[in-house]
Amino acid sequence: MILFLLFSIPVFYIFALLYTTLREKSIKIDFITFFKGAVWFIPSLFVLSIIQNLFSLSYKPVEHFLFYFYKDHLLYSLLGIVGYFVFFGFYRPPKQKNSFLLLLTFFSGFFTFVSIVDFFVHFGEFDFYTLFLLPIVRLFSIIGLSLIMERFLDEVSYMRIIYGASMIIIPVAGAFVSMTYTSNLGLLAFLIAMVFLACSGALYYFWKEF
C-alpha cells in the first residue's frame, strides 16, 4: 500500500510518456524538467511548513471544507503553478512540440516529491486517505492542471482569464474528496476520486483528439 503512495505518480508519468510517444511519434524523455519540478518542492516545503500551521480543523461544514481546500489542495496547486512560471515564465513550446507534456513532466516531478514528504510526515500513522486518496487526487490534479495551463499559455485574449480562473476547479474537486472521506464516507470518497481521475483522463484524450 505504501508503494502506491510513493510510486503511483512516477509510474503514471512513465505510462503517460509512453502513450504520448506512441501518439506523437517523436517524444523524448525530459529528465531536466522533471528534476526542476522536484527541486522546486524544496523551497515550497519551507512555505508549506509556515502556511499550513495557520489552519485549524473545524467540523462546521464550510470551515471543514476550507481546511482541506487550503491545506491539502490549493497550496500545492498554487506552488506548482508558481514553480512552473519561475522556471519557464509564459514560455510555450513551438506548435510542433508537446507543451502538455512539458507541463505534465514538471507537475509530475513536483508532486512526486510531495508524496515522498507525505511518506515521512505520516510514517507510522498511515491511513486510507494518505495511502490512496491523496495520490489519486494528485494524479487527476496533474492532468487537470496540465490541460488547463496549456490552454492558458496558448491564449492571449480574455480566454486566458477564463482558463486561469478555471484552475480553481482542481483544488475544489480535491477538497470535496477530502471532506467526503473525513465525513466517514470513505468508499464514496474513493469512488468520487476515481471518477475525477477517469474524467481527467478522458478529457485529455478527447481534448487532444479534437
C-alpha positions as CSV (number, residue, x, y, z in Angstrom):
1,M,0.0,0.0,0.0
2,I,2.9,2.3,0.7
3,L,4.2,1.6,-2.8
4,F,1.1,3.3,-4.2
5,L,1.8,6.5,-2.3
6,L,5.5,6.5,-3.4
7,F,5.3,5.3,-7.0
8,S,1.8,6.0,-8.4
9,I,2.9,9.3,-9.8
10,P,6.2,8.2,-11.3
11,V,4.6,5.1,-12.8
12,F,1.7,7.2,-14.2
13,Y,4.2,9.6,-15.7
14,I,6.0,6.8,-17.5
15,F,2.8,5.4,-18.9
16,A,1.7,8.9,-19.9
17,L,5.1,9.4,-21.6
18,L,4.8,6.1,-23.5
19,Y,1.2,6.9,-24.6
20,T,2.2,10.3,-25.8
21,T,5.2,9.0,-27.6
22,L,3.1,6.5,-29.5
23,R,0.6,9.2,-30.3
24,E,3.1,12.0,-31.3
25,K,5.7,9.6,-32.8
26,S,8.7,11.6,-31.6
27,I,8.8,12.4,-27.9
28,K,12.0,12.4,-25.8
29,I,12.2,11.8,-22.0
30,D,12.7,15.2,-20.3
31,F,14.5,14.4,-17.1
32,I,15.6,18.0,-16.7
33,T,12.0,19.3,-16.5
34,F,11.1,16.5,-14.1
35,F,14.1,17.4,-11.9
36,K,13.1,21.1,-12.0
37,G,9.7,20.2,-10.6
38,A,11.3,18.1,-7.9
39,V,13.8,20.8,-7.0
40,W,11.0,23.4,-6.8
41,F,9.4,21.4,-4.0
42,I,12.4,22.3,-1.7
43,P,11.5,26.0,-1.3
44,S,7.8,25.0,-1.5
45,L,8.3,22.8,1.6
46,F,9.5,25.8,3.5
47,V,6.4,27.9,2.5
48,L,4.1,25.0,3.3
49,S,5.7,24.5,6.8
50,I,4.8,28.1,7.6
51,I,1.4,28.5,6.0
52,Q,-0.2,25.1,6.8
53,N,0.2,25.8,10.5
54,L,-2.1,28.8,10.2
55,F,-5.2,26.5,9.6
56,S,-7.1,24.6,12.2
57,L,-9.5,21.8,11.6
58,S,-13.2,22.5,12.2
59,Y,-16.2,20.3,11.7
60,K,-18.5,23.0,10.7
61,P,-19.3,22.1,7.0
62,V,-17.9,25.2,5.3
63,E,-14.9,25.5,7.6
64,H,-14.3,21.8,7.3
65,F,-14.2,22.1,3.5
66,L,-12.0,25.2,3.5
67,F,-9.5,23.5,5.8
68,Y,-8.8,20.7,3.4
69,F,-9.2,23.0,0.4
70,Y,-6.3,25.2,1.6
71,K,-4.1,22.7,3.4
72,D,-4.1,19.7,1.1
73,H,-5.0,21.1,-2.3
74,L,-4.9,24.8,-3.1
75,L,-1.5,25.4,-1.6
76,Y,0.1,22.6,-3.6
77,S,-1.6,23.6,-6.8
78,L,-0.6,27.3,-6.4
79,L,3.0,26.4,-5.5
80,G,3.2,24.0,-8.5
81,I,1.9,26.7,-10.9
82,V,4.2,29.4,-9.4
83,G,7.1,27.0,-9.8
84,Y,6.4,26.5,-13.5
85,F,6.4,30.2,-14.1
86,V,9.6,30.6,-12.1
87,F,11.4,28.1,-14.4
88,F,9.6,28.8,-17.7
89,G,7.7,32.1,-17.5
90,F,5.0,32.2,-20.1
91,Y,7.1,30.1,-22.4
92,R,5.0,27.8,-24.6
93,P,6.9,25.3,-26.8
94,P,6.5,25.7,-30.6
95,K,3.4,24.1,-32.1
96,Q,5.3,21.0,-33.3
97,K,6.3,20.2,-29.7
98,N,4.1,18.9,-26.9
99,S,3.5,21.7,-24.4
100,F,1.1,19.5,-22.5
101,L,4.0,17.0,-21.8
102,L,6.2,19.8,-20.6
103,L,3.6,20.8,-18.0
104,L,2.8,17.2,-17.1
105,T,6.5,16.5,-16.6
106,F,7.1,19.5,-14.3
107,F,4.0,18.8,-12.2
108,S,4.8,15.1,-12.0
109,G,8.3,15.9,-10.6
110,F,6.8,18.3,-8.1
111,F,4.0,16.0,-6.9
112,T,6.3,13.0,-6.7
113,F,8.3,14.8,-4.0
114,V,5.1,15.9,-2.3
115,S,4.3,12.1,-1.9
116,I,7.8,11.4,-0.6
117,V,7.4,14.0,2.1
118,D,3.9,12.6,2.9
119,F,5.6,9.3,3.5
120,F,7.9,10.7,6.1
121,V,5.3,13.0,7.7
122,H,2.7,10.3,8.2
123,F,5.1,7.4,8.8
124,G,3.6,5.1,11.4
125,E,0.2,6.8,11.1
126,F,-0.8,5.8,7.6
127,D,-4.5,5.6,6.7
128,F,-6.5,5.1,3.5
129,Y,-6.6,8.8,2.9
130,T,-2.9,9.2,2.9
131,L,-2.0,6.0,1.1
132,F,-4.7,6.0,-1.7
133,L,-7.0,9.1,-1.8
134,L,-4.3,11.8,-1.8
135,P,-2.2,10.1,-4.6
136,I,-5.3,9.6,-6.7
137,V,-6.3,13.3,-6.2
138,R,-2.8,14.4,-7.1
139,L,-2.9,12.3,-10.3
140,F,-6.0,14.0,-11.6
141,S,-4.6,17.3,-10.4
142,I,-1.5,16.8,-12.5
143,I,-3.6,16.0,-15.6
144,G,-6.1,18.8,-14.9
145,L,-3.6,21.5,-14.2
146,S,-1.5,20.5,-17.3
147,L,-4.6,20.6,-19.6
148,I,-5.8,24.0,-18.3
149,M,-2.3,25.5,-18.1
150,E,-1.7,24.5,-21.7
151,R,-4.7,26.4,-22.9
152,F,-3.9,29.3,-20.6
153,L,-0.5,29.7,-22.1
154,D,-1.9,29.4,-25.6
155,E,-4.4,32.2,-25.2
156,V,-3.8,36.0,-25.5
157,S,-7.3,37.2,-25.2
158,Y,-9.9,37.2,-22.4
159,M,-9.9,33.4,-22.7
160,R,-6.6,33.5,-20.8
161,I,-8.5,34.9,-17.8
162,I,-11.2,32.3,-18.1
163,Y,-8.7,29.4,-18.2
164,G,-6.7,31.0,-15.4
165,A,-9.8,31.2,-13.2
166,S,-10.9,27.7,-14.1
167,M,-7.8,26.2,-12.4
168,I,-9.7,26.6,-9.1
169,I,-11.7,23.6,-10.1
170,I,-8.8,21.3,-9.4
171,P,-8.3,22.1,-5.6
172,V,-12.1,22.4,-5.2
173,A,-12.6,18.8,-6.5
174,G,-9.7,17.6,-4.3
175,A,-11.2,19.2,-1.2
176,F,-14.6,17.7,-2.0
177,V,-13.0,14.2,-1.9
178,S,-11.2,15.0,1.3
179,M,-14.3,16.3,3.0
180,T,-16.3,13.3,1.9
181,Y,-13.7,10.9,3.4
182,T,-13.5,12.7,6.7
183,S,-17.3,12.6,6.9
184,N,-17.0,8.8,7.4
185,L,-17.8,8.2,3.7
186,G,-14.6,6.5,2.7
187,L,-16.0,4.3,-0.1
188,L,-17.9,7.2,-1.6
189,A,-14.8,9.4,-1.5
190,F,-12.8,6.7,-3.2
191,L,-15.4,6.3,-6.0
192,I,-15.6,10.1,-6.4
193,A,-11.8,10.3,-6.7
194,M,-11.8,7.6,-9.3
195,V,-14.5,9.3,-11.3
196,F,-12.5,12.5,-11.3
197,L,-9.4,10.6,-12.4
198,A,-11.3,8.9,-15.2
199,C,-12.8,12.2,-16.3
200,S,-9.5,13.9,-16.4
201,G,-8.0,11.1,-18.5
202,A,-11.0,11.1,-20.8
203,L,-10.8,14.9,-21.1
204,Y,-7.1,14.6,-22.1
205,Y,-7.9,12.1,-24.7
206,F,-10.8,14.0,-26.3
207,W,-9.2,17.4,-25.8
208,K,-6.1,16.4,-27.7
209,E,-8.0,14.3,-30.2
210,F,-10.3,17.2,-31.2
